[in-house]
Amino acid sequence: KRSLMSDKEYVFDEQMTELSKKVRTLEDDLVDYYISKYIDDIYTRLSDREKELFDLYSDGTVKTGEISKLLGLEPHACSMRRKRLIEKCRDIMKEILFY
């Protein structure tokens, strides 16, 4: 079955996809850059449990295994919470910057 899309349309579509990836990367870079500048605003929007996890990880010296013992979690659960926390911080930063 042959596609109805012409070669020109296909090339244009590929170029738009690449441009979209670059824009998303630029947005991510901006978010990462500004997170340190707005860390206090981000911190105030976290729950008490998220703040506790944030404080433990932001020290940089405490490993996931130690944090999981302190919080009474399995290491995998602790790692997943850390990933969600990072994503939440990035979402808050996007909200501050872009909305």
TORVOBA-784584 format. One line per 10 residues: number of its first residue (from 1); their letters; for each residue x, y, z of N, C-alpha, C. Coordinates in nm, 4 decimals. Last residue first. Layout:
<tiros>
NUM> A> X:Y:Z:X:Y:Z:X:Y:Z ~ ...
</tiros>
This chain:
<tiros>
99> YFLIEKMIDR> 0.4266:2.9728:3.1855:0.2818:2.9913:3.1959:0.2447:3.1132:3.2737 ~ 0.7039:2.9331:3.1730:0.6285:2.9373:3.0489:0.4789:2.9651:3.0635 ~ 0.8275:2.9391:3.4324:0.8871:3.0035:3.3151:0.7901:3.0288:3.2006 ~ 0.6579:2.8038:3.6082:0.7085:2.9373:3.6428:0.7563:3.0105:3.5174 ~ 0.6260:2.5643:3.4685:0.5085:2.6452:3.5016:0.5515:2.7891:3.5331 ~ 0.8852:2.4706:3.4680:0.8203:2.5022:3.3404:0.7000:2.5924:3.3638 ~ 0.9108:2.4270:3.7443:0.9950:2.5275:3.6780:0.9366:2.5669:3.5435 ~ 0.7291:2.2206:3.7789:0.7075:2.3473:3.8496:0.7871:2.4581:3.7816 ~ 0.8591:2.0257:3.6237:0.7254:2.0729:3.5861:0.6933:2.2065:3.6523 ~ 1.0937:1.9882:3.7724:1.1030:2.0387:3.6353:0.9675:2.0924:3.5883
89> CKEILRKRRM> 0.9822:1.8835:4.0045:1.0591:2.0083:4.0107:1.0701:2.0712:3.8720 ~ 0.8751:1.6472:3.8990:0.7859:1.7487:3.9562:0.8573:1.8839:3.9640 ~ 1.1078:1.5122:3.8266:1.0112:1.5500:3.7219:0.9150:1.6578:3.7738 ~ 1.2178:1.4743:4.0794:1.2911:1.5520:3.9785:1.1955:1.6008:3.8707 ~ 1.0180:1.3096:4.1873:1.0476:1.4389:4.2474:1.1209:1.5296:4.1488 ~ 1.0373:1.0826:4.0290:0.9128:1.1615:4.0254:0.9347:1.3008:4.0833 ~ 1.2960:1.0019:4.1049:1.2679:1.0356:3.9647:1.1423:1.1203:3.9531 ~ 1.2469:0.9505:4.3778:1.3447:1.0519:4.3382:1.3198:1.0960:4.1943 ~ 1.0709:0.7384:4.3582:1.0240:0.8652:4.4177:1.1175:0.9795:4.3812 ~ 1.2442:0.5486:4.2491:1.1283:0.5938:4.1716:1.0737:0.7261:4.2266
79> SCAHPELGLL> 1.4217:0.5168:4.4643:1.4714:0.5643:4.3362:1.3572:0.6184:4.2503 ~ 1.2458:0.4079:4.6509:1.3129:0.5344:4.6799:1.3645:0.5978:4.5501 ~ 1.1833:0.1695:4.5288:1.0763:0.2668:4.5547:1.1355:0.4053:4.5804 ~ 1.4360:0.0482:4.5336:1.3709:0.0775:4.4056:1.2609:0.1824:4.4223 ~ 1.4846:0.0227:4.8144:1.5686:0.1088:4.7305:1.5043:0.1452:4.5954 ~ 1.1869:0.0517:5.0118:1.2753:-0.0324:4.9319:1.3606:0.0608:4.8446 ~ 1.1839:0.2617:5.3063:1.1381:0.2240:5.1719:1.2350:0.1234:5.1112 ~ 1.2421:0.4133:5.5333:1.1677:0.2878:5.5447:1.1082:0.2412:5.4131 ~ 1.4050:0.6282:5.5275:1.2633:0.6528:5.5011:1.1777:0.5268:5.5130 ~ 1.6540:0.5136:5.5798:1.6051:0.6245:5.6634:1.4548:0.6459:5.6485
69> KSIEGTKVTG> 1.6702:0.3298:5.3693:1.6649:0.2820:5.5088:1.6095:0.3903:5.6008 ~ 1.6834:0.5055:5.1519:1.5716:0.4108:5.1604:1.5575:0.3551:5.3017 ~ 1.9245:0.6329:5.2061:1.8000:0.7104:5.2100:1.6810:0.6168:5.2242 ~ 2.1013:0.4215:5.1618:2.0928:0.4838:5.2942:1.9621:0.5610:5.3098 ~ 2.0536:0.3744:4.8865:2.0351:0.2680:4.9855:2.0199:0.3223:5.1268 ~ 2.1290:0.6219:4.7703:1.9903:0.5764:4.7659:1.9626:0.4686:4.8696 ~ 2.3622:0.8077:4.9809:2.3272:0.7186:4.8697:2.1835:0.6702:4.8827 ~ 2.4602:1.1309:5.0521:2.3814:1.0173:5.0987:2.3354:0.9355:4.9788 ~ 2.5770:1.3456:4.9338:2.6662:1.2468:4.9955:2.5926:1.1209:5.0397 ~ 2.3900:1.5243:4.8410:2.4838:1.4661:4.7462:2.5748:1.3599:4.8035
59> DSYLDFLEKE> 2.1891:1.6817:4.9399:2.3169:1.6802:5.0107:2.4258:1.6238:4.9193 ~ 1.9678:1.6212:4.7971:2.0410:1.7415:4.7575:2.1750:1.7532:4.8298 ~ 1.8560:1.3964:4.9206:1.9268:1.3812:4.7932:2.0113:1.5029:4.7590 ~ 1.7458:1.5108:5.1541:1.8391:1.3988:5.1628:1.9204:1.3846:5.0343 ~ 1.5764:1.7091:5.0501:1.6865:1.7450:5.1397:1.7913:1.6345:5.1468 ~ 1.3944:1.5491:4.9047:1.4759:1.6501:4.8372:1.5981:1.6849:4.9214 ~ 1.2717:1.4082:5.1118:1.3482:1.3364:5.0100:1.4429:1.4320:4.9367 ~ 1.1493:1.6261:5.2406:1.2396:1.5372:5.3137:1.3307:1.4623:5.2157 ~ 0.9852:1.7245:5.0385:1.0927:1.8090:5.0916:1.1959:1.7241:5.1646 ~ 0.8067:1.5128:5.0140:0.8947:1.5452:4.9016:1.0120:1.6318:4.9472
49> RDSLRTYIDD> 0.6793:1.5339:5.2620:0.7507:1.4096:5.2274:0.8491:1.4331:5.1124 ~ 0.5601:1.7863:5.2358:0.6588:1.7615:5.3416:0.7423:1.6376:5.3113 ~ 0.5505:1.8805:4.8837:0.4887:1.8300:5.0071:0.5985:1.8065:5.1100 ~ 0.6585:2.1855:4.7252:0.6701:2.0422:4.7502:0.5971:2.0042:4.8786 ~ 0.6663:2.4550:4.6968:0.5532:2.3853:4.6346:0.5570:2.2341:4.6561 ~ 0.9032:2.5436:4.8031:0.7800:2.5753:4.8766:0.6584:2.5021:4.8208 ~ 1.0849:2.4660:4.6032:1.0836:2.3964:4.7325:0.9536:2.4208:4.8089 ~ 1.0438:2.6581:4.4032:1.0111:2.5177:4.3793:0.9927:2.4447:4.5114 ~ 1.1404:2.8854:4.5291:1.0008:2.8807:4.4842:0.9564:2.7370:4.4615 ~ 1.4080:2.8045:4.5658:1.3241:2.8361:4.6820:1.1761:2.8317:4.6464
39> IYKSIYYDVL> 1.5039:2.7750:4.3040:1.4926:2.6579:4.3886:1.4047:2.6844:4.5112 ~ 1.5513:2.9412:4.0917:1.4181:2.9436:4.1508:1.3963:2.8297:4.2503 ~ 1.8105:2.8900:4.0106:1.7739:3.0275:4.0443:1.6398:3.0363:4.1180 ~ 1.8063:2.6200:3.9499:1.8901:2.6655:4.0607:1.8544:2.8074:4.1041 ~ 1.6316:2.6243:3.7265:1.5944:2.5532:3.8488:1.6768:2.6037:3.9669 ~ 1.7385:2.7405:3.4992:1.6651:2.8248:3.5928:1.6262:2.7551:3.7231 ~ 1.8619:2.5227:3.3678:1.9383:2.6409:3.4048:1.8676:2.7214:3.5144 ~ 1.6464:2.3484:3.3203:1.7578:2.3061:3.4051:1.8396:2.4254:3.4540 ~ 1.4965:2.5109:3.1449:1.4398:2.4662:3.2722:1.5521:2.4275:3.3674 ~ 1.6720:2.5319:2.9284:1.6297:2.6512:3.0026:1.5769:2.6144:3.1407
29> DDELTRVKKS> 1.6833:2.2626:2.8506:1.8054:2.3321:2.8937:1.7717:2.4564:2.9750 ~ 1.4148:2.2208:2.7746:1.4720:2.1449:2.8854:1.5978:2.2118:2.9397 ~ 1.4057:2.3958:2.5540:1.3175:2.4175:2.6683:1.3720:2.3449:2.7914 ~ 1.5916:2.2694:2.3887:1.6166:2.4052:2.4350:1.5316:2.4357:2.5570 ~ 1.4533:2.0303:2.3438:1.5835:2.0273:2.4091:1.6174:2.1651:2.4648 ~ 1.2286:2.1230:2.2067:1.2118:2.0562:2.3351:1.3429:2.0527:2.4130 ~ 1.3597:2.2204:1.9785:1.2855:2.3132:2.0641:1.2654:2.2515:2.2019 ~ 1.4609:1.9825:1.8713:1.5532:2.0874:1.9138:1.4850:2.1861:2.0068 ~ 1.2220:1.8468:1.8103:1.3160:1.7890:1.9075:1.4114:1.8946:1.9609 ~ 1.1207:2.0197:1.6154:1.0458:1.9988:1.7388:1.1359:1.9411:1.8473
19> LETMQEDFVY> 1.3092:1.9808:1.4156:1.2953:2.1123:1.4770:1.2232:2.1008:1.6109 ~ 1.2516:1.7129:1.3513:1.3840:1.7499:1.4023:1.3791:1.8847:1.4739 ~ 0.9883:1.7447:1.2553:1.0150:1.6560:1.3679:1.1490:1.6914:1.4322 ~ 1.0313:1.9104:1.0369:0.9500:1.9595:1.1484:0.9735:1.8744:1.2742 ~ 1.1769:1.7350:0.8754:1.2387:1.8593:0.9216:1.1622:1.9162:1.0415 ~ 0.9823:1.5398:0.8244:1.1053:1.5038:0.8950:1.1736:1.6271:0.9527 ~ 0.7988:1.6958:0.6801:0.7574:1.6332:0.8051:0.8793:1.5937:0.8885 ~ 0.9519:1.7567:0.4530:0.9046:1.8641:0.5399:0.8675:1.8087:0.6765 ~ 0.9788:1.4982:0.3508:1.0981:1.5727:0.3910:1.0590:1.6844:0.4862 ~ 0.7046:1.4467:0.2941:0.7796:1.3604:0.3843:0.9043:1.4321:0.4372
9> EKDSMLSRK> 0.6408:1.6390:0.1045:0.5710:1.6404:0.2336:0.6480:1.5588:0.3370 ~ 0.8095:1.5542:-0.1006:0.8280:1.6868:-0.0404:0.7614:1.6936:0.0964 ~ 0.6987:1.3043:-0.1636:0.8360:1.3121:-0.1130:0.8606:1.4458:-0.0426 ~ 0.3548:1.2894:-0.0429:0.4567:1.3076:-0.1461:0.5950:1.3141:-0.0810 ~ 0.1400:1.0495:0.0936:0.2281:1.1624:0.1207:0.3353:1.1713:0.0119 ~ 0.0016:0.8218:0.0662:-0.0477:0.9362:-0.0113:0.0423:1.0581:0.0057 ~ 0.1841:0.5170:0.0342:0.1432:0.6332:0.1121:0.0969:0.7450:0.0196 ~ 0.0699:0.2080:-0.0956:0.1543:0.3267:-0.1100:0.0968:0.4434:-0.0300 ~ 0.0859:-0.1187:0.0000:0.0000:0.0000:0.0000:0.0896:0.1238:0.0000
</tiros>
